[in-house]
Amino acid sequence: MAWNQYYVFVKNPRQTDLSEILRALDLQEYKPSAEVDLYAANKAKTLFAGFYNGSLLFAHPKLPYAFFGLDTTDTERRFTTIFPDSDIAALVINESVNGFGYALITGGRKIRVKDGADGEIYHDMGDLLPEEKEVLSEEIYTKEELEDMKSDGMSKEEIQSRVQFEASFRVPNRLTRRFLGETVLKVDGEKVKLTMYSK
């Protein structure tokens, strides 16, 4: 099963009334329809929201993309207005198109943005996060895989670009640990309870 995950996390939010939060985010057209677990939000086609490990979690197929540009969108502005003191992260893992994205806001200021798909980087702003440095310190490809790339005629620059992209692709999963206590691929999804919404 391909993991296609579209998350916005808010760490230790002061506001915890979901109805009020959705209204402030201009998402009041969504109405609660079911209680589900985190697994139901894979390949999300609607809005999911809930709390886990002291963090507020949204899953929605479009919401995170509002954070990946270099300019501040209305959606991003609403989040920083409602949660001015919270760390906010927008994270995308899309295995179907080999796409990824991560944006981190601290103290109302966006400090890191990187996103891309199919080997291409769209935006890259800010200093490396600890999670990025952690991933880059690990083995991204084995020596055999690197030799295969070389045998296939890839240049040194092309190989390095592929390594960098693959490393970046792994970062959103690693960043979920800040909010869930462990990565989304390791957490027991059945324990993460969310409300599913529909219009």
Z-matrix of the N, CA and C atoms (Angstrom, degrees):
N
C 1 1.463
C 2 1.520 1 109.88
N 3 1.325 2 116.15 1 127.71
C 4 1.465 3 120.46 2 177.25
C 5 1.526 4 109.68 3 -74.95
N 6 1.325 5 115.07 4 137.48
C 7 1.462 6 120.39 5 175.40
C 8 1.519 7 108.42 6 -91.46
N 9 1.315 8 116.02 7 115.23
C 10 1.461 9 122.14 8 174.04
C 11 1.520 10 106.49 9 -121.07
N 12 1.323 11 115.52 10 101.27
C 13 1.462 12 120.52 11 -171.40
C 14 1.520 13 110.21 12 -122.96
N 15 1.320 14 114.40 13 134.65
C 16 1.465 15 121.47 14 -176.38
C 17 1.526 16 107.41 15 -131.32
N 18 1.329 17 116.99 16 100.05
C 19 1.458 18 120.85 17 -171.17
C 20 1.521 19 112.40 18 -121.25
N 21 1.330 20 114.56 19 149.47
C 22 1.457 21 122.15 20 161.41
C 23 1.523 22 106.08 21 -127.43
N 24 1.333 23 116.75 22 123.93
C 25 1.457 24 122.80 23 179.20
C 26 1.521 25 110.16 24 -109.60
N 27 1.329 26 115.74 25 144.92
C 28 1.462 27 122.19 26 172.57
C 29 1.524 28 106.94 27 -128.80
N 30 1.317 29 116.92 28 120.78
C 31 1.470 30 120.69 29 -176.44
C 32 1.522 31 110.71 30 -87.95
N 33 1.328 32 115.66 31 130.56
C 34 1.470 33 122.85 32 177.13
C 35 1.532 34 112.95 33 48.24
N 36 1.330 35 117.12 34 57.41
C 37 1.471 36 118.97 35 -179.38
C 38 1.524 37 111.60 36 -69.94
N 39 1.326 38 116.42 37 139.66
C 40 1.466 39 119.97 38 175.87
C 41 1.522 40 110.46 39 -73.55
N 42 1.312 41 116.17 40 -38.83
C 43 1.465 42 121.29 41 178.44
C 44 1.522 43 108.24 42 -85.34
N 45 1.338 44 116.62 43 126.52
C 46 1.466 45 119.97 44 -177.09
C 47 1.525 46 113.32 45 -126.41
N 48 1.322 47 117.35 46 3.29
C 49 1.462 48 120.84 47 177.37
C 50 1.528 49 107.93 48 -84.89
N 51 1.343 50 116.58 49 107.77
C 52 1.457 51 119.87 50 -174.42
C 53 1.523 52 112.88 51 -61.39
N 54 1.317 53 117.41 52 -37.09
C 55 1.467 54 119.73 53 179.08
C 56 1.521 55 110.87 54 -62.03
N 57 1.333 56 116.21 55 -44.01
C 58 1.463 57 120.71 56 178.63
C 59 1.530 58 111.09 57 -67.10
N 60 1.318 59 115.84 58 -39.12
C 61 1.465 60 119.77 59 179.62
C 62 1.526 61 110.66 60 -63.36
N 63 1.329 62 116.72 61 -46.23
C 64 1.467 63 119.90 62 -179.74
C 65 1.520 64 111.17 63 -63.23
N 66 1.321 65 116.34 64 -37.18
C 67 1.465 66 119.78 65 177.98
C 68 1.531 67 110.19 66 -64.18
N 69 1.318 68 116.37 67 -44.21
C 70 1.467 69 120.50 68 -179.23
C 71 1.530 70 111.83 69 -67.51
N 72 1.331 71 116.69 70 -27.28
C 73 1.463 72 121.04 71 178.72
C 74 1.522 73 112.46 72 -88.42
N 75 1.336 74 116.55 73 3.79
C 76 1.461 75 122.11 74 -178.30
C 77 1.533 76 111.29 75 62.94
N 78 1.340 77 115.27 76 36.76
C 79 1.463 78 121.96 77 177.57
C 80 1.526 79 110.88 78 -117.61
N 81 1.334 80 115.60 79 24.26
C 82 1.463 81 120.10 80 -174.33
C 83 1.528 82 113.54 81 -68.26
N 84 1.348 83 117.00 82 -11.61
C 85 1.469 84 118.18 83 178.37
C 86 1.525 85 111.79 84 -72.15
N 87 1.336 86 117.32 85 -14.69
C 88 1.461 87 120.81 86 177.47
C 89 1.528 88 110.12 87 -83.35
N 90 1.330 89 115.50 88 131.72
C 91 1.465 90 121.91 89 -179.82
C 92 1.527 91 109.75 90 -118.37
N 93 1.342 92 117.50 91 141.96
C 94 1.471 93 120.15 92 179.83
C 95 1.523 94 111.12 93 -58.65
N 96 1.340 95 115.98 94 135.79
C 97 1.466 96 118.94 95 -179.71
C 98 1.523 97 113.14 96 -127.87
N 99 1.346 98 118.27 97 -24.23
C 100 1.470 99 119.85 98 -179.64
C 101 1.520 100 109.86 99 -166.54
N 102 1.329 101 115.12 100 157.01
C 103 1.462 102 121.49 101 172.36
C 104 1.528 103 107.34 102 -101.33
N 105 1.324 104 116.90 103 126.34
C 106 1.458 105 121.46 104 -175.06
C 107 1.530 106 109.02 105 -136.01
N 108 1.337 107 115.59 106 178.25
C 109 1.462 108 118.81 107 174.22
C 110 1.529 109 109.60 108 -106.97
N 111 1.320 110 115.73 109 178.82
C 112 1.463 111 121.26 110 -173.90
C 113 1.522 112 112.42 111 -60.50
N 114 1.334 113 117.37 112 -33.13
C 115 1.460 114 119.93 113 -177.85
C 116 1.527 115 111.74 114 -61.47
N 117 1.325 116 116.74 115 -30.58
C 118 1.465 117 120.43 116 -179.47
C 119 1.521 118 111.98 117 -67.39
N 120 1.332 119 116.10 118 -19.83
C 121 1.470 120 120.15 119 -177.86
C 122 1.526 121 112.57 120 -87.52
N 123 1.351 122 117.94 121 -2.93
C 124 1.463 123 119.42 122 174.50
C 125 1.524 124 108.68 123 -65.48
N 126 1.338 125 116.79 124 135.05
C 127 1.464 126 122.29 125 -174.74
C 128 1.520 127 110.46 126 57.29
N 129 1.319 128 116.02 127 43.17
C 130 1.470 129 121.96 128 -176.84
C 131 1.523 130 111.24 129 -54.19
N 132 1.333 131 115.43 130 134.06
C 133 1.461 132 120.82 131 175.70
C 134 1.523 133 110.99 132 -115.41
N 135 1.328 134 116.12 133 -2.65
C 136 1.455 135 121.21 134 177.54
C 137 1.532 136 107.37 135 -141.99
N 138 1.316 137 117.38 136 -163.64
C 139 1.463 138 121.31 137 -177.91
C 140 1.525 139 111.04 138 -96.70
N 141 1.327 140 115.73 139 136.41
C 142 1.458 141 123.61 140 171.87
C 143 1.524 142 107.14 141 -126.80
N 144 1.326 143 116.80 142 145.38
C 145 1.467 144 119.69 143 178.66
C 146 1.520 145 109.77 144 -152.39
N 147 1.324 146 115.98 145 148.51
C 148 1.454 147 120.63 146 177.84
C 149 1.518 148 110.85 147 178.89
N 150 1.315 149 115.17 148 -179.91
C 151 1.463 150 121.99 149 -177.37
C 152 1.525 151 110.09 150 -119.50
N 153 1.334 152 114.93 151 141.88
C 154 1.464 153 120.06 152 176.21
C 155 1.525 154 108.07 153 -158.51
N 156 1.314 155 116.19 154 135.31
C 157 1.466 156 122.03 155 176.06
C 158 1.533 157 111.86 156 55.15
N 159 1.325 158 116.23 157 36.17
C 160 1.456 159 120.48 158 178.46
C 161 1.512 160 114.76 159 77.84
N 162 1.327 161 117.09 160 6.75
C 163 1.460 162 121.10 161 -179.40
C 164 1.522 163 110.90 162 -117.45
N 165 1.309 164 114.77 163 149.17
C 166 1.461 165 122.41 164 172.65
C 167 1.522 166 107.50 165 -93.38
N 168 1.313 167 116.17 166 133.26
C 169 1.456 168 121.89 167 -177.57
C 170 1.520 169 110.05 168 -123.46
N 171 1.325 170 115.74 169 129.46
C 172 1.462 171 122.44 170 169.88
C 173 1.523 172 108.01 171 -114.56
N 174 1.322 173 116.59 172 140.26
C 175 1.462 174 121.72 173 169.20
C 176 1.525 175 107.07 174 -124.25
N 177 1.314 176 116.06 175 128.08
C 178 1.467 177 121.11 176 -176.97
C 179 1.529 178 107.56 177 -163.82
N 180 1.340 179 118.50 178 139.41
C 181 1.471 180 119.99 179 -173.63
C 182 1.523 181 115.31 180 -67.85
N 183 1.335 182 118.40 181 -16.88
C 184 1.467 183 120.13 182 -177.38
C 185 1.530 184 113.78 183 -119.40
N 186 1.315 185 117.31 184 -26.57
C 187 1.467 186 121.80 185 -171.89
C 188 1.538 187 113.99 186 -52.71
N 189 1.341 188 120.06 187 -46.90
C 190 1.471 189 118.77 188 -176.59
C 191 1.523 190 113.78 189 -62.94
N 192 1.335 191 116.34 190 -29.83
C 193 1.467 192 119.39 191 -175.60
C 194 1.524 193 112.41 192 -65.54
N 195 1.317 194 117.23 193 -17.53
C 196 1.466 195 120.48 194 177.57
C 197 1.526 196 111.69 195 -67.84
N 198 1.333 197 117.54 196 -12.56
C 199 1.468 198 121.76 197 -176.58
C 200 1.532 199 113.34 198 -101.84
N 201 1.327 200 118.17 199 -8.59
C 202 1.461 201 119.60 200 -168.74
C 203 1.525 202 114.58 201 -87.56
N 204 1.321 203 118.32 202 -14.50
C 205 1.457 204 119.46 203 177.21
C 206 1.521 205 111.57 204 -76.35
N 207 1.321 206 115.57 205 169.04
C 208 1.462 207 119.93 206 178.78
C 209 1.519 208 111.62 207 -81.13
N 210 1.337 209 116.82 208 -21.72
C 211 1.465 210 121.16 209 177.27
C 212 1.527 211 109.91 210 -89.16
N 213 1.332 212 116.06 211 160.03
C 214 1.459 213 121.86 212 178.99
C 215 1.521 214 109.73 213 -88.54
N 216 1.330 215 116.69 214 121.57
C 217 1.460 216 121.33 215 179.31
C 218 1.524 217 110.43 216 -88.69
N 219 1.334 218 116.10 217 167.40
C 220 1.465 219 120.41 218 176.69
C 221 1.524 220 110.76 219 -60.36
N 222 1.325 221 116.62 220 -40.22
C 223 1.469 222 120.41 221 179.58
C 224 1.520 223 110.89 222 -61.39
N 225 1.312 224 116.39 223 -46.76
C 226 1.469 225 120.37 224 179.11
C 227 1.523 226 110.74 225 -61.81
N 228 1.319 227 116.27 226 -40.56
C 229 1.469 228 121.18 227 -179.47
C 230 1.527 229 110.62 228 -63.93
N 231 1.321 230 116.85 229 -39.11
C 232 1.471 231 120.06 230 178.57
C 233 1.527 232 110.37 231 -63.95
N 234 1.315 233 116.67 232 -43.63
C 235 1.466 234 120.06 233 179.64
C 236 1.521 235 111.37 234 -60.92
N 237 1.325 236 117.53 235 -45.29
C 238 1.463 237 119.68 236 -177.54
C 239 1.524 238 111.68 237 -72.15
N 240 1.327 239 117.18 238 -23.84
C 241 1.468 240 120.43 239 175.92
C 242 1.523 241 110.69 240 -73.31
N 243 1.331 242 116.42 241 -43.03
C 244 1.467 243 120.95 242 -178.57
C 245 1.528 244 111.61 243 -74.73
N 246 1.334 245 116.17 244 -35.57
C 247 1.468 246 121.29 245 -175.72
C 248 1.535 247 109.88 246 -124.26
N 249 1.334 248 117.95 247 64.50
C 250 1.475 249 120.57 248 -173.39
C 251 1.523 250 114.43 249 -66.29
N 252 1.326 251 117.28 250 -25.10
C 253 1.467 252 120.52 251 -175.63
C 254 1.525 253 113.34 252 -105.08
N 255 1.318 254 116.81 253 2.22
C 256 1.467 255 120.47 254 -174.80
C 257 1.524 256 111.50 255 -98.95
N 258 1.328 257 115.53 256 148.92
C 259 1.460 258 119.84 257 167.45
C 260 1.522 259 107.63 258 -73.59
N 261 1.319 260 116.06 259 133.16
C 262 1.459 261 122.54 260 -179.62
C 263 1.524 262 107.81 261 -124.47
N 264 1.323 263 116.34 262 131.37
C 265 1.463 264 120.07 263 178.84
C 266 1.518 265 110.11 264 -130.58
N 267 1.317 266 115.92 265 132.78
C 268 1.463 267 122.47 266 171.23
C 269 1.523 268 106.79 267 -106.43
N 270 1.335 269 116.33 268 125.82
C 271 1.461 270 120.87 269 -172.62
C 272 1.521 271 110.57 270 -135.01
N 273 1.317 272 116.29 271 132.99
C 274 1.462 273 121.54 272 177.06
C 275 1.522 274 109.22 273 -129.58
N 276 1.317 275 115.19 274 131.76
C 277 1.462 276 122.94 275 171.22
C 278 1.525 277 105.70 276 -128.19
N 279 1.326 278 117.50 277 111.37
C 280 1.464 279 120.66 278 -178.77
C 281 1.520 280 108.61 279 -125.16
N 282 1.316 281 115.44 280 95.56
C 283 1.458 282 120.27 281 -177.89
C 284 1.523 283 111.98 282 -72.15
N 285 1.334 284 117.97 283 -20.72
C 286 1.462 285 120.99 284 -178.58
C 287 1.521 286 111.61 285 -65.30
N 288 1.341 287 117.12 286 -37.22
C 289 1.471 288 121.18 287 -178.59
C 290 1.527 289 111.34 288 -118.22
N 291 1.337 290 115.84 289 14.02
C 292 1.467 291 120.57 290 -178.22
C 293 1.525 292 110.39 291 53.25
N 294 1.331 293 114.86 292 47.62
C 295 1.460 294 120.80 293 -178.30
C 296 1.517 295 111.56 294 -111.99
N 297 1.329 296 115.35 295 153.68
C 298 1.455 297 120.56 296 178.82
C 299 1.522 298 109.01 297 -150.05
N 300 1.316 299 115.18 298 163.53
C 301 1.457 300 119.97 299 172.51
C 302 1.513 301 109.73 300 -165.76
N 303 1.325 302 116.14 301 144.66
C 304 1.462 303 119.92 302 171.82
C 305 1.517 304 109.68 303 -150.36
N 306 1.321 305 113.32 304 138.05
C 307 1.463 306 121.65 305 175.43
C 308 1.514 307 107.12 306 -137.52
N 309 1.317 308 116.48 307 137.45
C 310 1.463 309 120.89 308 -179.51
C 311 1.518 310 109.54 309 -127.34
N 312 1.329 311 114.82 310 128.61
C 313 1.462 312 122.50 311 177.50
C 314 1.520 313 107.86 312 -115.23
N 315 1.315 314 116.92 313 129.88
C 316 1.460 315 123.02 314 177.41
C 317 1.518 316 108.79 315 -129.80
N 318 1.336 317 116.15 316 127.64
C 319 1.464 318 119.61 317 179.96
C 320 1.510 319 113.11 318 59.54
N 321 1.328 320 116.42 319 33.71
C 322 1.458 321 121.02 320 178.78
C 323 1.513 322 114.75 321 80.67
N 324 1.329 323 117.84 322 2.47
C 325 1.468 324 121.27 323 -176.80
C 326 1.529 325 110.24 324 -119.77
N 327 1.332 326 115.49 325 130.61
C 328 1.459 327 119.97 326 178.80
C 329 1.524 328 108.75 327 -76.72
N 330 1.331 329 116.54 328 116.63
C 331 1.460 330 120.25 329 -175.17
C 332 1.529 331 112.96 330 -104.12
N 333 1.333 332 117.47 331 -15.70
C 334 1.468 333 119.36 332 -178.03
C 335 1.515 334 109.89 333 -154.14
N 336 1.326 335 115.97 334 135.00
C 337 1.463 336 123.30 335 173.62
C 338 1.518 337 108.19 336 -142.48
N 339 1.310 338 116.23 337 131.92
C 340 1.462 339 120.60 338 170.54
C 341 1.517 340 108.20 339 -153.75
N 342 1.314 341 117.20 340 132.79
C 343 1.458 342 120.30 341 176.70
C 344 1.518 343 109.46 342 -153.34
N 345 1.335 344 114.56 343 160.50
C 346 1.453 345 119.73 344 -179.83
C 347 1.513 346 110.75 345 -179.93
N 348 1.327 347 115.62 346 177.09
C 349 1.463 348 121.44 347 178.41
C 350 1.520 349 109.04 348 -158.46
N 351 1.316 350 114.80 349 148.76
C 352 1.463 351 122.14 350 173.27
C 353 1.531 352 112.32 351 50.47
N 354 1.328 353 115.75 352 41.98
C 355 1.455 354 120.73 353 175.78
C 356 1.510 355 115.83 354 87.12
N 357 1.329 356 117.92 355 -5.67
C 358 1.468 357 121.47 356 -177.66
C 359 1.526 358 110.67 357 -108.00
N 360 1.324 359 117.40 358 135.97
C 361 1.462 360 122.91 359 176.74
C 362 1.523 361 108.66 360 -95.81
N 363 1.341 362 116.57 361 127.88
C 364 1.466 363 121.28 362 -178.68
C 365 1.528 364 112.12 363 -91.81
N 366 1.321 365 116.28 364 -47.21
C 367 1.468 366 121.55 365 179.47
C 368 1.527 367 108.62 366 -135.98
N 369 1.320 368 116.11 367 147.66
C 370 1.464 369 121.16 368 177.68
C 371 1.526 370 107.33 369 -154.85
N 372 1.329 371 116.45 370 97.06
C 373 1.462 372 121.61 371 -174.84
C 374 1.519 373 109.75 372 -133.55
N 375 1.321 374 116.89 373 136.32
C 376 1.456 375 121.93 374 176.01
C 377 1.519 376 112.56 375 101.65
N 378 1.318 377 114.57 376 171.64
C 379 1.464 378 121.11 377 -179.26
C 380 1.524 379 111.01 378 -81.73
N 381 1.323 380 115.59 379 155.32
C 382 1.459 381 120.84 380 178.26
C 383 1.525 382 110.92 381 -58.55
N 384 1.324 383 115.79 382 136.98
C 385 1.456 384 122.09 383 175.53
C 386 1.530 385 109.48 384 -83.10
N 387 1.336 386 117.50 385 159.00
C 388 1.474 387 119.36 386 177.05
C 389 1.523 388 112.56 387 -54.31
N 390 1.332 389 116.53 388 -37.31
C 391 1.466 390 120.09 389 -179.99
C 392 1.525 391 111.37 390 -65.40
N 393 1.327 392 116.76 391 -35.57
C 394 1.464 393 120.01 392 177.59
C 395 1.524 394 110.74 393 -66.46
N 396 1.318 395 115.84 394 -44.42
C 397 1.466 396 120.10 395 178.59
C 398 1.528 397 110.51 396 -62.13
N 399 1.324 398 115.61 397 -37.29
C 400 1.468 399 120.56 398 179.28
C 401 1.521 400 110.33 399 -63.37
N 402 1.338 401 116.25 400 -47.10
C 403 1.466 402 120.66 401 179.95
C 404 1.527 403 110.46 402 -63.15
N 405 1.330 404 116.70 403 -43.92
C 406 1.464 405 120.70 404 -177.42
C 407 1.527 406 112.46 405 -66.42
N 408 1.332 407 116.77 406 -21.58
C 409 1.469 408 119.94 407 178.78
C 410 1.526 409 111.71 408 -79.96
N 411 1.319 410 116.45 409 -10.10
C 412 1.461 411 121.52 410 -177.57
C 413 1.529 412 110.79 411 -94.63
N 414 1.311 413 115.55 412 168.56
C 415 1.463 414 120.37 413 176.46
C 416 1.525 415 108.62 414 -77.26
N 417 1.318 416 116.38 415 115.80
C 418 1.465 417 120.91 416 -179.88
C 419 1.523 418 110.03 417 -83.57
N 420 1.314 419 116.52 418 -48.03
C 421 1.468 420 122.47 419 174.56
C 422 1.530 421 108.27 420 -127.82
N 423 1.317 422 116.08 421 148.86
C 424 1.460 423 120.26 422 176.87
C 425 1.532 424 109.62 423 -72.19
N 426 1.323 425 115.95 424 164.02
C 427 1.470 426 120.23 425 177.32
C 428 1.522 427 110.76 426 -58.79
N 429 1.336 428 116.26 427 -37.34
C 430 1.461 429 120.41 428 179.96
C 431 1.528 430 110.57 429 -64.90
N 432 1.336 431 116.09 430 -42.25
C 433 1.467 432 119.52 431 178.84
C 434 1.524 433 111.28 432 -64.42
N 435 1.316 434 116.67 433 -40.03
C 436 1.468 435 120.47 434 178.33
C 437 1.524 436 110.72 435 -65.49
N 438 1.334 437 116.36 436 -38.36
C 439 1.465 438 119.98 437 177.73
C 440 1.523 439 110.60 438 -65.85
N 441 1.336 440 116.77 439 -38.42
C 442 1.468 441 120.54 440 178.00
C 443 1.524 442 110.68 441 -61.96
N 444 1.331 443 116.80 442 -41.33
C 445 1.464 444 120.50 443 178.16
C 446 1.527 445 110.16 444 -61.14
N 447 1.327 446 114.98 445 -42.03
C 448 1.461 447 120.29 446 179.65
C 449 1.528 448 110.05 447 -64.11
N 450 1.331 449 115.79 448 -42.29
C 451 1.466 450 121.04 449 179.80
C 452 1.521 451 111.64 450 -65.10
N 453 1.334 452 115.55 451 -29.36
C 454 1.468 453 120.39 452 178.79
C 455 1.526 454 112.32 453 -77.94
N 456 1.323 455 116.36 454 1.60
C 457 1.457 456 119.65 455 176.19
C 458 1.511 457 115.34 456 91.72
N 459 1.322 458 117.31 457 9.31
C 460 1.459 459 119.41 458 178.70
C 461 1.525 460 110.05 459 -72.96
N 462 1.331 461 115.86 460 139.06
C 463 1.459 462 120.44 461 177.93
C 464 1.523 463 110.05 462 -75.77
N 465 1.317 464 115.75 463 167.47
C 466 1.460 465 121.09 464 177.86
C 467 1.525 466 110.48 465 -58.95
N 468 1.339 467 116.30 466 -40.25
C 469 1.467 468 121.27 467 -179.94
C 470 1.527 469 111.00 468 -66.89
N 471 1.332 470 116.88 469 -40.46
C 472 1.467 471 120.85 470 179.14
C 473 1.524 472 111.06 471 -65.48
N 474 1.316 473 116.41 472 -40.47
C 475 1.470 474 120.25 473 178.27
C 476 1.521 475 110.05 474 -64.74
N 477 1.327 476 116.84 475 -44.51
C 478 1.460 477 120.66 476 179.48
C 479 1.518 478 110.87 477 -62.15
N 480 1.329 479 116.73 478 -39.30
C 481 1.464 480 121.32 479 178.57
C 482 1.521 481 110.84 480 -63.68
N 483 1.336 482 116.44 481 -40.76
C 484 1.464 483 119.87 482 178.89
C 485 1.524 484 111.00 483 -66.64
N 486 1.317 485 116.70 484 -40.66
C 487 1.469 486 120.93 485 178.08
C 488 1.522 487 110.08 486 -61.48
N 489 1.330 488 116.80 487 -45.70
C 490 1.460 489 121.29 488 -179.73
C 491 1.524 490 111.16 489 -63.03
N 492 1.335 491 116.42 490 -40.77
C 493 1.462 492 119.14 491 179.99
C 494 1.524 493 110.84 492 -65.67
N 495 1.316 494 116.66 493 -46.00
C 496 1.468 495 120.18 494 -179.67
C 497 1.522 496 110.89 495 -62.01
N 498 1.325 497 116.79 496 -39.09
C 499 1.465 498 120.09 497 177.24
C 500 1.523 499 110.28 498 -62.29
N 501 1.325 500 116.53 499 -44.40
C 502 1.470 501 120.71 500 179.54
C 503 1.523 502 111.15 501 -63.31
N 504 1.338 503 116.03 502 -36.98
C 505 1.463 504 120.69 503 179.85
C 506 1.531 505 111.33 504 -61.02
N 507 1.321 506 117.04 505 -29.12
C 508 1.467 507 121.13 506 -177.43
C 509 1.531 508 113.24 507 -83.45
N 510 1.321 509 116.96 508 -13.41
C 511 1.468 510 120.54 509 -173.32
C 512 1.531 511 113.78 510 -67.82
N 513 1.357 512 120.67 511 -44.30
C 514 1.473 513 118.26 512 -178.17
C 515 1.521 514 113.29 513 -55.14
N 516 1.336 515 116.87 514 -42.45
C 517 1.464 516 119.29 515 177.34
C 518 1.524 517 110.61 516 -59.73
N 519 1.330 518 116.85 517 -42.67
C 520 1.462 519 121.03 518 -179.27
C 521 1.528 520 110.82 519 -64.88
N 522 1.324 521 117.02 520 -36.20
C 523 1.467 522 120.83 521 -179.33
C 524 1.523 523 112.89 522 -68.31
N 525 1.329 524 117.74 523 -26.67
C 526 1.469 525 119.49 524 179.45
C 527 1.520 526 111.51 525 -61.50
N 528 1.315 527 116.94 526 -21.65
C 529 1.468 528 121.12 527 179.20
C 530 1.527 529 111.34 528 -61.67
N 531 1.333 530 117.21 529 -31.19
C 532 1.472 531 120.70 530 178.71
C 533 1.525 532 111.45 531 -60.87
N 534 1.318 533 115.86 532 -29.92
C 535 1.456 534 120.51 533 -171.69
C 536 1.531 535 113.13 534 -107.22
N 537 1.316 536 117.21 535 -32.53
C 538 1.466 537 121.01 536 -177.36
C 539 1.525 538 113.16 537 -98.73
N 540 1.327 539 117.18 538 -10.73
C 541 1.458 540 120.45 539 -176.65
C 542 1.510 541 112.58 540 91.50
N 543 1.312 542 116.99 541 -26.34
C 544 1.456 543 124.63 542 171.87
C 545 1.521 544 107.09 543 -149.77
N 546 1.316 545 117.60 544 168.22
C 547 1.459 546 118.73 545 -174.13
C 548 1.522 547 111.00 546 -67.40
N 549 1.321 548 115.56 547 156.72
C 550 1.461 549 120.48 548 -177.40
C 551 1.527 550 111.44 549 -63.13
N 552 1.328 551 117.35 550 -25.29
C 553 1.456 552 120.10 551 178.94
C 554 1.527 553 112.31 552 -80.28
N 555 1.337 554 116.84 553 -11.72
C 556 1.466 555 120.63 554 179.30
C 557 1.522 556 113.24 555 -110.11
N 558 1.321 557 117.18 556 -24.62
C 559 1.455 558 120.21 557 -177.48
C 560 1.531 559 109.83 558 -64.95
N 561 1.310 560 116.86 559 148.77
C 562 1.467 561 121.73 560 175.52
C 563 1.522 562 107.92 561 -76.05
N 564 1.323 563 116.23 562 99.90
C 565 1.461 564 121.34 563 -175.41
C 566 1.509 565 114.23 564 -59.52
N 567 1.334 566 117.24 565 -25.23
C 568 1.461 567 119.99 566 179.81
C 569 1.523 568 111.73 567 -69.39
N 570 1.327 569 116.75 568 -20.98
C 571 1.468 570 120.30 569 179.32
C 572 1.527 571 112.35 570 -86.61
N 573 1.325 572 116.61 571 -13.93
C 574 1.468 573 121.14 572 179.59
C 575 1.523 574 107.64 573 -92.28
N 576 1.327 575 116.34 574 100.36
C 577 1.457 576 121.60 575 -175.38
C 578 1.530 577 110.70 576 -92.29
N 579 1.319 578 115.23 577 130.47
C 580 1.458 579 121.72 578 -178.63
C 581 1.518 580 110.44 579 -127.61
N 582 1.312 581 115.28 580 155.54
C 583 1.459 582 121.17 581 170.16
C 584 1.519 583 108.02 582 -95.93
N 585 1.323 584 116.48 583 128.29
C 586 1.456 585 120.74 584 174.11
C 587 1.521 586 108.13 585 -91.33
N 588 1.324 587 115.85 586 136.65
C 589 1.460 588 121.38 587 -178.23
C 590 1.522 589 109.94 588 -116.51
N 591 1.304 590 115.35 589 155.76
C 592 1.463 591 120.88 590 173.83
C 593 1.518 592 108.57 591 -140.72
N 594 1.316 593 115.78 592 159.18
C 595 1.467 594 120.17 593 179.59
C 596 1.521 595 109.84 594 -88.84
